[in-house]
Amino acid sequence: MESVPVHRHDFQEFVLITKGSCIHQFKDISMPLIPGDVFLIPPHEEHAYVVETPVSMYNCQFYPEQIADWWDGQFGGLLSDLSAPEDDSPISPADLNRQQIIHLSVSDAERVQMMMEIMRQEQLEQGFAFQQVKQDYLNLILIIIFRARLQQYATQLDRENSSRGLIAVAQKFIEENLAERIDFSDYARMNNISPGYFRAIFKSATGLPPVEYLNRLRIVRAIEYLKDDTLSISDVSAVVGIYDANYFSRLFRKFIGYSPSEFRNQVHK
């Protein structure tokens, strides 16, 4: 995929990143996307993709008002919820909620990709009742995404300003100490809260547990460092706080779908 300039459209669209990485410009925010990220673009909203490294994605574009009379009543509110920001917390490169990005589990991402591939084949072949098949899979996909959103931001805690401020400070600490070994249990105790409570309010505010947030941020930062040929893979690994280059390579492949060296070679091409 190549970069896509700022544009808008009159249909609903949801996007699943399946391999590689790119920058999504939306709601005046530039957000790095990685495999497993899925998000909804409402009609008439401007957005763009900046592609500097190889990326693969599925796009599903549809007109809710043309599907069925009952459909908007059942799924219209769901679409509104999926496109509404969770809150107005400070923005960090690993944040997901300002663009209302849902990060799917590996199994959910594989299920959604499989369904979107079936929809694509139905669109190409246009066999008997192909439109109904596409609609049914669209319904299932939206349900999976919405369930993932509920789980990602689920909390029974009172999200007061004090908790938000604590998480904003924690995000700043992570970014400023990315190259260090970070123990979130120690960090919580230093701030006089239990590790379990810290994990709960962190996930509530960012959509990710602290360790997953840290790993995502490290991989996003590593993408930029890999564009610099003067740094070895081991150097890149160390500068983002992972001192085992083999583990870094496995983690990078898990997130991006390429090894660091494959990714760097693709960038040069």
C-alpha angles and dihedrals in degrees: 000000000000129000115286117211123227109297143150135208139195096235134075115256135187124191133203120195109216105172139006126004142273141168118258116205109203136138090010090299130111108213128182111233126206134181113297094033113126128178143165126239112201121214119283094014116131118232140152142192124228108200117191098149133035114291136172125196143163120229122196115192121188145158109231093197091058098051104073139315093250095045099078091050092054101035105020094085090046091055091050091051092049092053098043119096114246093224143322099263120152112285122249129176089249095048117113106178101075091067090031092241116173116207107211125210115251091257094048092046090052091049093050092046091051091050093048090050089053089050090051092052091048089052091051098044098035094199127168112321092354092151091056091049091053092048092050092051091046089056092050093048093051090050091051091049093047092049089050090051092051090051094043095054099026113136139147092198125112104249099212125170091259091061092046090051091051091053092046089054090047091052090051090049091052094050093047093047100037092127092053131081105262120202108190093195090058090044091053093048091049087057092049097247131111118262091236093053091046091052091049097051092041091055090045092054101040105024092239135079112251096257093049090046090051093048092048091051092048092052092046089052092045090056089063094045092050089064087067108084092196091070120078120220088255090052091051090047092052096044090058092047103261110119098183106076092195092054089046090053092050092047092047092051090047091055103035106024094237131080113247091254092048090048092050092049090051090051090055092050 
